[in-house]
Amino acid sequence: FTPDKGVRFKGTYTLARSFLGSDIDIERLDGFLHIFVNPRQWLVSGFRIEGQMISDGAPFYYLPFLLMRGLPIMKYQGEETILFETEQRFDLNLRWSLVGFIGTGRTYNDSKYLQDDNWYTAGGVGFRYLVARLFKLRMGVDLAVGPDNQLAYYIIFGHNWMR
């Protein structure tokens, strides 16, 4: 539930065509890579790269968006997205940990109405409590600030990137 080391990756290709029963004709490609390293006994470093792309003609509610703590959900949408994030966990003792994280992401579009050349950065801090040692299950709370300087809080069960 809360990894200390390892690699996790996934790639998904979605095809929707009218002859297959879909109302729209689109293609979508999603992929991510998570890397966790444990350079010290008290430090766990996580690195995340995520990208999404969709073909023309997709409805607005199906467009890829930047999903990161501190960014409003579905605010930064586009035909293509990319984001980078890192999280550092400092284990104070067996049960309690402090977490710091920061990330940045960008959307790409062919439409002049959705054109956005900005990188959006968000970051924050939090704490974790080891609830179940056998499953390495940690729970906690994160506070994050994004580009709008608005504070957001997140209740975390397991690791935030595991969805």
FENJOMO-V988728 format. One record per residue. N is the residue number from 1. BURIAL is 1 if it has 24 or more other C-alpha atoms within 12 Angstrom, else 0. Layout:
BEGIN
n/burial
N/BURIAL
N/BURIAL
END
This chain:
BEGIN
n/burial
1/0
2/1
3/1
4/1
5/0
6/0
7/0
8/0
9/0
10/0
11/0
12/0
13/0
14/0
15/0
16/0
17/0
18/0
19/0
20/0
21/0
22/0
23/0
24/0
25/0
26/1
27/1
28/1
29/1
30/1
31/1
32/1
33/1
34/1
35/1
36/1
37/1
38/0
39/0
40/0
41/0
42/0
43/1
44/1
45/1
46/1
47/1
48/1
49/1
50/1
51/1
52/1
53/1
54/1
55/1
56/0
57/0
58/1
59/0
60/0
61/0
62/0
63/1
64/1
65/1
66/1
67/1
68/1
69/1
70/1
71/1
72/1
73/0
74/0
75/1
76/1
77/1
78/1
79/1
80/1
81/1
82/1
83/1
84/1
85/1
86/1
87/1
88/1
89/1
90/1
91/1
92/0
93/0
94/0
95/0
96/0
97/1
98/1
99/1
100/1
101/1
102/1
103/1
104/1
105/1
106/1
107/1
108/1
109/1
110/0
111/0
112/0
113/0
114/0
115/0
116/0
117/0
118/0
119/0
120/1
121/1
122/1
123/1
124/1
125/1
126/1
127/1
128/1
129/1
130/1
131/0
132/0
133/0
134/0
135/0
136/0
137/0
138/1
139/1
140/1
141/1
142/1
143/1
144/1
145/1
146/1
147/1
148/0
149/0
150/0
151/0
152/1
153/0
154/1
155/0
156/1
157/1
158/1
159/1
160/1
161/1
162/0
163/0
END
